[in-house]
Amino acid sequence: MEFETLCLHADLNIKDEWGTLNQAICQSATFVHKGVDEVSLYSYSRLSNPTRRHLENTVRKLEEGYDAYAFSSGMTAITVAMLLIEKNSHVIATDDLYGGALRLFNNVSKDRQIEFDFVDTSNLELVKSKIRSNTKLIYIETPSNPLMQVTDIKEIAKIAHENNLLLFVDNTFLTPYYQKPLNLGADIVIHSGTKYLGGHNDTLSGFVVAKNKELADKVLFYSKTIGGQLSPFDSFLIERGIKTLPIRMDRINENAIKIASWLKENPKIKKVYYVGLNDFKGYEINKKQSKGFGGMISIEVESESLAKKILKDVKIFQYAESLGGVDSLITYPMLQTHADVKKEDREKRGINERFLRISVGIENVNDLILDLKQAIG
Ligand SMILES: *Cc1c(COP(=O)(O)O)cnc(C)c1O
């Protein structure tokens, strides 16, 4: 089956006695055993639940992994995945990470005596130079958030495996429709399903997809030990979102290319960060490893007052955190996603008071451009 079909029919094993077309929402914490010595498919919903399992099977097939597990948020997924890394280990991670991941690594992971080097992972030589005897993991986002740095997944996987390290890739921005890190050599793929997979800004969720049985068994062990699984109803909502993932991504990608190109021609916009612009730094590598560019655009405008005016005056774009939904959003990383990052650290990388991040939705692109035009003034 091709990807678009898998989004609807990845798990055909859903026929129940009513013949429901959609996987029924199985709102049960526990399941009745058939007999003393008979193994049942389900026993308790922290271990597994039919609605959640159906969704996990879909995501596993879309990412072409060995198995997938669904959690109540992207952060829960990252937390569980990081438990695969034993204490006293060293990790090399993208410096331009999702703010929540940075907070987790700098606090909770650090408390487990895990040390981090945050570097620009698009620089392969720099990554190599950071490897130590206790390095266990390379953790990347590509394109990164919000600077859209592109890391060559195949090359970084080669470095990881030559040195016996694991490679985790947060694939939230491009989704398996555009990019399949496991096929490029990653060991674990992580998602905030809250974003493009769910796609409607209405449900939090997260996924960990493992390449092989050994890693999948470890994820399941920590998952059943800790909890934090996705509820049956939320599993249903994310599954419903995934059915339209390809057509949403197509429209978002098309809109984003037009908006980024338009922004680039506007003299009040000093810099446009979008991997779909053919003179953007990561363009070639992204094109090589992905089938699309996605809908995330960052911009640096000419002044702080203009950044604030745009946030105040947009009418269709909504000034809100998050990304990946059908609605176009705009956010101020300095005040939202990167509020916890030290001022000098973020400013050094260009995340200053003139910097905005846009998540392009599926509205008519002319309306979106007109909205930006009137807000920029
Ligand atoms: C939002 C996000 C997360 C965290 O996911 P939640 O569902 O909000 O917990 C992790 N990684 C990336 C890239 C994200 O955009």
The ligand as an SDF file (V2000), in Angstrom:
LIG
                    3D

 15 15  0  0  0  0  0  0  0  0999 V2000
    5.7330   20.4690   20.3850 C   0  0  0  0  0  0  0  0  0  0  0  0
    6.9840   19.7310   20.1960 C   0  0  0  0  0  0  0  0  0  0  0  0
    7.4080   18.7870   21.1430 C   0  0  0  0  0  0  0  0  0  0  0  0
    6.6580   18.5370   22.4250 C   0  0  0  0  0  0  0  0  0  0  0  0
    5.4040   17.9750   22.1870 O   0  0  0  0  0  0  0  0  0  0  0  0
    4.1060   18.1710   23.1130 P   0  0  0  0  0  0  0  0  0  0  0  0
    3.0890   17.3480   22.4040 O   0  0  0  0  0  0  0  0  0  0  0  0
    3.7920   19.6320   23.1550 O   0  0  0  0  0  0  0  0  0  0  0  0
    4.4580   17.6490   24.4560 O   0  0  0  0  0  0  0  0  0  0  0  0
    8.5650   18.0880   20.8690 C   0  0  0  0  0  0  0  0  0  0  0  0
    9.2830   18.3070   19.7390 N   0  0  0  0  0  0  0  0  0  0  0  0
    8.9030   19.2080   18.8250 C   0  0  0  0  0  0  0  0  0  0  0  0
    9.7330   19.4080   17.6090 C   0  0  0  0  0  0  0  0  0  0  0  0
    7.7490   19.9480   19.0150 C   0  0  0  0  0  0  0  0  0  0  0  0
    7.3910   20.8610   18.0990 O   0  0  0  0  0  0  0  0  0  0  0  0
  1  2  1  0
  2  3  1  0
  2 14  2  0
  3  4  1  0
  3 10  2  0
  4  5  1  0
  5  6  1  0
  6  7  2  0
  6  8  1  0
  6  9  1  0
 10 11  1  0
 11 12  2  0
 12 13  1  0
 12 14  1  0
 14 15  1  0
M  END
$$$$
